[in-house]
Amino acid sequence: MKRCTLFLLIAVLLFAGLGSLSAQNAEANILGIEIGQVTAWNFQADDFGTSDLLGLHFGMTDDMEVGVVFLSGDGGNMPMFSLLRMSFFLQEVFGLHVSTGNSAGNVAGGIGAFTVPVRREFDETLTTSLRISLDYLNPDFSGVSITEGILGLGISGKISF
């Protein structure tokens, strides 16, 4: 059942992005700072966990950002992550991101989708936004099956220049 749920999630994310491949504007022109919270379901522990999120994003093109994201998990059901994340904006309010990095010395990574329901621009130099994301993270590619990862729902605020 877990494997079926994971494949269904990945299929939905991929098909959602196929409708609009002409990306619009990323939030960060130069630099973006993201702070938020993540609540996650750990398939291996079969329980919930929480984490604080801190991200530093750099605008690469009009439709792509690259950044580092730190998740300081509670240790038990949500481990700590240090990730390099590439975010692709498929529309102004919707995008996908791919993450890779480490969790307690193990190779970790993930894939996710996000939406930006609230976005405010001030004189084309400062942007504030609210971001809601759904991510699948695997804390150990060498020892944990792909069906035993972590499914997280996050909400964060972002200030971009």
Secondary structure, DSSP 8 states (H G I E B T S, - for coil): -HHHHHHHHHHHHHHHHHT--S----S-SSEEEEEEEEEEEETTTTEEEEEEEEEEEEEEETTEEEEEEEEEE-SSSS--EEEEEEEEESSSSEEEEEEEEEETTEEEEEEEEEEEEEEEEETTTEEEEEEEEEEEEES-TTTS-GGGSEEEEEEEEEEE-
